[in-house]
């Protein structure tokens, strides 16, 4: 799944930061890893200098595939309902990736 990750300027590995998980609408599905950023300002909003000066946050903006279920099979059950345990597993994987993130 394509995604964009904004890392706050001056990122300090030992410091805790909030995570904004931006989930786009149906019009941003695809595989270009761009529509989820340029078709609206939901993810970009949190990364602006003005907002980062108020609260430094990581911004994760995944892009759903252009499929019936949106390519979010990893977070949905067989009836296409959001499965919170799968969402939490996805976030745990992200946390693991961030642990080993090197800037």
CNS distance restraints for C-alpha pairs under 8 A (distance, minus, plus):
assign (resid   1 and name CA) (resid  62 and name CA) 6.84 0.50 0.50
assign (resid   1 and name CA) (resid  63 and name CA) 6.53 0.50 0.50
assign (resid   1 and name CA) (resid  64 and name CA) 6.81 0.50 0.50
assign (resid   1 and name CA) (resid  65 and name CA) 7.27 0.50 0.50
assign (resid   1 and name CA) (resid  71 and name CA) 7.81 0.50 0.50
assign (resid   2 and name CA) (resid  31 and name CA) 6.62 0.50 0.50
assign (resid   2 and name CA) (resid  32 and name CA) 7.79 0.50 0.50
assign (resid   2 and name CA) (resid  33 and name CA) 5.51 0.50 0.50
assign (resid   2 and name CA) (resid  62 and name CA) 5.83 0.50 0.50
assign (resid   2 and name CA) (resid  63 and name CA) 5.44 0.50 0.50
assign (resid   2 and name CA) (resid  64 and name CA) 7.62 0.50 0.50
assign (resid   3 and name CA) (resid  33 and name CA) 6.18 0.50 0.50
assign (resid   3 and name CA) (resid  60 and name CA) 6.99 0.50 0.50
assign (resid   3 and name CA) (resid  61 and name CA) 5.41 0.50 0.50
assign (resid   3 and name CA) (resid  62 and name CA) 3.83 0.50 0.50
assign (resid   3 and name CA) (resid  63 and name CA) 5.64 0.50 0.50
assign (resid   4 and name CA) (resid  33 and name CA) 7.16 0.50 0.50
assign (resid   4 and name CA) (resid  59 and name CA) 7.89 0.50 0.50
assign (resid   4 and name CA) (resid  60 and name CA) 5.89 0.50 0.50
assign (resid   4 and name CA) (resid  61 and name CA) 5.12 0.50 0.50
assign (resid   4 and name CA) (resid  62 and name CA) 6.22 0.50 0.50
assign (resid   5 and name CA) (resid  58 and name CA) 7.05 0.50 0.50
assign (resid   5 and name CA) (resid  59 and name CA) 5.65 0.50 0.50
assign (resid   5 and name CA) (resid  60 and name CA) 4.68 0.50 0.50
assign (resid   5 and name CA) (resid  61 and name CA) 6.42 0.50 0.50
assign (resid   6 and name CA) (resid  47 and name CA) 6.88 0.50 0.50
assign (resid   6 and name CA) (resid  58 and name CA) 5.50 0.50 0.50
assign (resid   6 and name CA) (resid  59 and name CA) 4.93 0.50 0.50
assign (resid   6 and name CA) (resid  60 and name CA) 6.55 0.50 0.50
assign (resid   7 and name CA) (resid  11 and name CA) 6.83 0.50 0.50
assign (resid   7 and name CA) (resid  57 and name CA) 7.45 0.50 0.50
assign (resid   7 and name CA) (resid  58 and name CA) 5.21 0.50 0.50
assign (resid   7 and name CA) (resid  59 and name CA) 7.07 0.50 0.50
assign (resid   8 and name CA) (resid  47 and name CA) 7.83 0.50 0.50
assign (resid   8 and name CA) (resid  52 and name CA) 7.40 0.50 0.50
assign (resid   8 and name CA) (resid  56 and name CA) 5.85 0.50 0.50
assign (resid   8 and name CA) (resid  57 and name CA) 6.16 0.50 0.50
assign (resid   8 and name CA) (resid  58 and name CA) 6.11 0.50 0.50
assign (resid  17 and name CA) (resid  56 and name CA) 6.89 0.50 0.50
assign (resid  17 and name CA) (resid  57 and name CA) 5.69 0.50 0.50
assign (resid  17 and name CA) (resid  58 and name CA) 6.81 0.50 0.50
assign (resid  18 and name CA) (resid  56 and name CA) 7.54 0.50 0.50
assign (resid  18 and name CA) (resid  57 and name CA) 5.06 0.50 0.50
assign (resid  18 and name CA) (resid  58 and name CA) 6.33 0.50 0.50
assign (resid  19 and name CA) (resid  57 and name CA) 5.69 0.50 0.50
assign (resid  19 and name CA) (resid  58 and name CA) 4.81 0.50 0.50
assign (resid  19 and name CA) (resid  59 and name CA) 5.88 0.50 0.50
assign (resid  19 and name CA) (resid  60 and name CA) 7.21 0.50 0.50
assign (resid  20 and name CA) (resid  46 and name CA) 7.75 0.50 0.50
assign (resid  20 and name CA) (resid  57 and name CA) 6.78 0.50 0.50
assign (resid  20 and name CA) (resid  58 and name CA) 6.12 0.50 0.50
assign (resid  20 and name CA) (resid  59 and name CA) 4.78 0.50 0.50
assign (resid  20 and name CA) (resid  60 and name CA) 6.19 0.50 0.50
assign (resid  21 and name CA) (resid  59 and name CA) 6.07 0.50 0.50
assign (resid  21 and name CA) (resid  60 and name CA) 4.95 0.50 0.50
assign (resid  21 and name CA) (resid  61 and name CA) 6.20 0.50 0.50
assign (resid  22 and name CA) (resid  42 and name CA) 6.81 0.50 0.50
assign (resid  22 and name CA) (resid  43 and name CA) 5.74 0.50 0.50
assign (resid  22 and name CA) (resid  59 and name CA) 7.11 0.50 0.50
assign (resid  22 and name CA) (resid  60 and name CA) 6.11 0.50 0.50
assign (resid  22 and name CA) (resid  61 and name CA) 4.97 0.50 0.50
assign (resid  22 and name CA) (resid  62 and name CA) 7.33 0.50 0.50
assign (resid  23 and name CA) (resid  61 and name CA) 6.45 0.50 0.50
assign (resid  23 and name CA) (resid  62 and name CA) 6.84 0.50 0.50
assign (resid  23 and name CA) (resid  63 and name CA) 7.85 0.50 0.50
assign (resid  24 and name CA) (resid  28 and name CA) 6.34 0.50 0.50
assign (resid  24 and name CA) (resid  36 and name CA) 5.87 0.50 0.50
assign (resid  24 and name CA) (resid  42 and name CA) 7.74 0.50 0.50
assign (resid  24 and name CA) (resid  61 and name CA) 7.81 0.50 0.50
assign (resid  24 and name CA) (resid  63 and name CA) 7.39 0.50 0.50
assign (resid  25 and name CA) (resid  29 and name CA) 7.61 0.50 0.50
assign (resid  26 and name CA) (resid  70 and name CA) 7.67 0.50 0.50
assign (resid  27 and name CA) (resid  39 and name CA) 7.99 0.50 0.50
assign (resid  28 and name CA) (resid  35 and name CA) 4.92 0.50 0.50
assign (resid  28 and name CA) (resid  36 and name CA) 5.13 0.50 0.50
assign (resid  28 and name CA) (resid  39 and name CA) 6.76 0.50 0.50
assign (resid  28 and name CA) (resid  63 and name CA) 7.15 0.50 0.50
assign (resid  28 and name CA) (resid  64 and name CA) 7.63 0.50 0.50
assign (resid  29 and name CA) (resid  35 and name CA) 7.24 0.50 0.50
assign (resid  29 and name CA) (resid  36 and name CA) 7.46 0.50 0.50
assign (resid  29 and name CA) (resid  63 and name CA) 6.02 0.50 0.50
assign (resid  29 and name CA) (resid  64 and name CA) 4.97 0.50 0.50
assign (resid  29 and name CA) (resid  65 and name CA) 5.28 0.50 0.50
assign (resid  29 and name CA) (resid  66 and name CA) 4.94 0.50 0.50
assign (resid  29 and name CA) (resid  70 and name CA) 7.01 0.50 0.50
assign (resid  30 and name CA) (resid  35 and name CA) 7.55 0.50 0.50
assign (resid  30 and name CA) (resid  63 and name CA) 6.72 0.50 0.50
assign (resid  30 and name CA) (resid  64 and name CA) 6.33 0.50 0.50
assign (resid  30 and name CA) (resid  65 and name CA) 4.83 0.50 0.50
assign (resid  30 and name CA) (resid  66 and name CA) 4.88 0.50 0.50
assign (resid  31 and name CA) (resid  63 and name CA) 7.14 0.50 0.50
assign (resid  31 and name CA) (resid  64 and name CA) 7.79 0.50 0.50
assign (resid  31 and name CA) (resid  65 and name CA) 6.23 0.50 0.50
assign (resid  31 and name CA) (resid  66 and name CA) 7.69 0.50 0.50
assign (resid  33 and name CA) (resid  62 and name CA) 7.88 0.50 0.50
assign (resid  33 and name CA) (resid  63 and name CA) 6.17 0.50 0.50
assign (resid  34 and name CA) (resid  38 and name CA) 6.32 0.50 0.50
assign (resid  35 and name CA) (resid  39 and name CA) 5.44 0.50 0.50
assign (resid  35 and name CA) (resid  63 and name CA) 7.83 0.50 0.50
assign (resid  36 and name CA) (resid  40 and name CA) 7.18 0.50 0.50
assign (resid  36 and name CA) (resid  43 and name CA) 7.69 0.50 0.50
assign (resid  36 and name CA) (resid  61 and name CA) 6.90 0.50 0.50
assign (resid  36 and name CA) (resid  62 and name CA) 7.44 0.50 0.50
assign (resid  36 and name CA) (resid  63 and name CA) 6.03 0.50 0.50
assign (resid  37 and name CA) (resid  41 and name CA) 6.50 0.50 0.50
assign (resid  37 and name CA) (resid  42 and name CA) 7.47 0.50 0.50
assign (resid  37 and name CA) (resid  43 and name CA) 6.18 0.50 0.50
assign (resid  37 and name CA) (resid  44 and name CA) 6.48 0.50 0.50
assign (resid  37 and name CA) (resid  61 and name CA) 7.73 0.50 0.50
assign (resid  41 and name CA) (resid  45 and name CA) 5.53 0.50 0.50
assign (resid  42 and name CA) (resid  46 and name CA) 7.36 0.50 0.50
assign (resid  43 and name CA) (resid  47 and name CA) 7.04 0.50 0.50
assign (resid  43 and name CA) (resid  59 and name CA) 6.69 0.50 0.50
assign (resid  43 and name CA) (resid  60 and name CA) 7.71 0.50 0.50
assign (resid  43 and name CA) (resid  61 and name CA) 6.38 0.50 0.50
assign (resid  44 and name CA) (resid  48 and name CA) 6.45 0.50 0.50
assign (resid  45 and name CA) (resid  51 and name CA) 7.37 0.50 0.50
assign (resid  46 and name CA) (resid  51 and name CA) 5.88 0.50 0.50
assign (resid  46 and name CA) (resid  52 and name CA) 6.85 0.50 0.50
assign (resid  46 and name CA) (resid  57 and name CA) 7.42 0.50 0.50
assign (resid  46 and name CA) (resid  59 and name CA) 6.91 0.50 0.50
assign (resid  47 and name CA) (resid  51 and name CA) 6.65 0.50 0.50
assign (resid  47 and name CA) (resid  52 and name CA) 6.09 0.50 0.50
assign (resid  47 and name CA) (resid  57 and name CA) 7.71 0.50 0.50
assign (resid  47 and name CA) (resid  59 and name CA) 7.04 0.50 0.50
assign (resid  48 and name CA) (resid  52 and name CA) 6.01 0.50 0.50
assign (resid  49 and name CA) (resid  53 and name CA) 5.98 0.50 0.50
assign (resid  50 and name CA) (resid  54 and name CA) 6.85 0.50 0.50
assign (resid  51 and name CA) (resid  55 and name CA) 6.26 0.50 0.50
assign (resid  51 and name CA) (resid  56 and name CA) 7.65 0.50 0.50
assign (resid  52 and name CA) (resid  56 and name CA) 4.64 0.50 0.50
assign (resid  52 and name CA) (resid  57 and name CA) 6.83 0.50 0.50
assign (resid  64 and name CA) (resid  70 and name CA) 5.19 0.50 0.50
assign (resid  64 and name CA) (resid  71 and name CA) 5.13 0.50 0.50
assign (resid  64 and name CA) (resid  72 and name CA) 6.38 0.50 0.50
assign (resid  65 and name CA) (resid  70 and name CA) 5.31 0.50 0.50
assign (resid  65 and name CA) (resid  71 and name CA) 4.54 0.50 0.50
assign (resid  65 and name CA) (resid  72 and name CA) 7.71 0.50 0.50
assign (resid  66 and name CA) (resid  70 and name CA) 5.77 0.50 0.50
assign (resid  66 and name CA) (resid  71 and name CA) 6.83 0.50 0.50
assign (resid  67 and name CA) (resid  71 and name CA) 5.68 0.50 0.50
assign (resid  69 and name CA) (resid  73 and name CA) 6.81 0.50 0.50
assign (resid  69 and name CA) (resid  80 and name CA) 6.55 0.50 0.50
assign (resid  72 and name CA) (resid  76 and name CA) 6.31 0.50 0.50
assign (resid  73 and name CA) (resid  77 and name CA) 7.07 0.50 0.50
assign (resid  73 and name CA) (resid  80 and name CA) 7.66 0.50 0.50
assign (resid  74 and name CA) (resid  86 and name CA) 6.47 0.50 0.50
assign (resid  74 and name CA) (resid  87 and name CA) 7.74 0.50 0.50
assign (resid  74 and name CA) (resid  90 and name CA) 7.68 0.50 0.50
assign (resid  75 and name CA) (resid  82 and name CA) 5.94 0.50 0.50
assign (resid  75 and name CA) (resid  83 and name CA) 5.73 0.50 0.50
assign (resid  75 and name CA) (resid  84 and name CA) 7.30 0.50 0.50
assign (resid  75 and name CA) (resid  85 and name CA) 7.96 0.50 0.50
assign (resid  75 and name CA) (resid  86 and name CA) 4.73 0.50 0.50
assign (resid  75 and name CA) (resid  87 and name CA) 5.08 0.50 0.50
assign (resid  75 and name CA) (resid  90 and name CA) 7.45 0.50 0.50
assign (resid  76 and name CA) (resid  80 and name CA) 5.25 0.50 0.50
assign (resid  76 and name CA) (resid  81 and name CA) 5.26 0.50 0.50
assign (resid  76 and name CA) (resid  82 and name CA) 4.42 0.50 0.50
assign (resid  76 and name CA) (resid  83 and name CA) 5.06 0.50 0.50
assign (resid  76 and name CA) (resid  86 and name CA) 7.04 0.50 0.50
assign (resid  77 and name CA) (resid  81 and name CA) 5.53 0.50 0.50
assign (resid  77 and name CA) (resid  82 and name CA) 6.46 0.50 0.50
assign (resid  77 and name CA) (resid  83 and name CA) 5.89 0.50 0.50
assign (resid  82 and name CA) (resid  87 and name CA) 7.81 0.50 0.50
assign (resid  83 and name CA) (resid  87 and name CA) 6.50 0.50 0.50
assign (resid  84 and name CA) (resid  88 and name CA) 6.17 0.50 0.50
assign (resid  85 and name CA) (resid  89 and name CA) 6.22 0.50 0.50
assign (resid  86 and name CA) (resid  90 and name CA) 6.23 0.50 0.50
assign (resid  87 and name CA) (resid  91 and name CA) 6.32 0.50 0.50
assign (resid  88 and name CA) (resid  92 and name CA) 6.12 0.50 0.50
assign (resid  89 and name CA) (resid  93 and name CA) 6.31 0.50 0.50
assign (resid  90 and name CA) (resid  94 and name CA) 6.38 0.50 0.50
assign (resid  91 and name CA) (resid  95 and name CA) 6.12 0.50 0.50
assign (resid  92 and name CA) (resid  96 and name CA) 6.19 0.50 0.50
assign (resid  93 and name CA) (resid  97 and name CA) 6.25 0.50 0.50
assign (resid  94 and name CA) (resid  98 and name CA) 6.19 0.50 0.50
assign (resid  95 and name CA) (resid  99 and name CA) 6.27 0.50 0.50
assign (resid  96 and name CA) (resid 100 and name CA) 6.85 0.50 0.50
assign (resid  97 and name CA) (resid 101 and name CA) 6.15 0.50 0.50
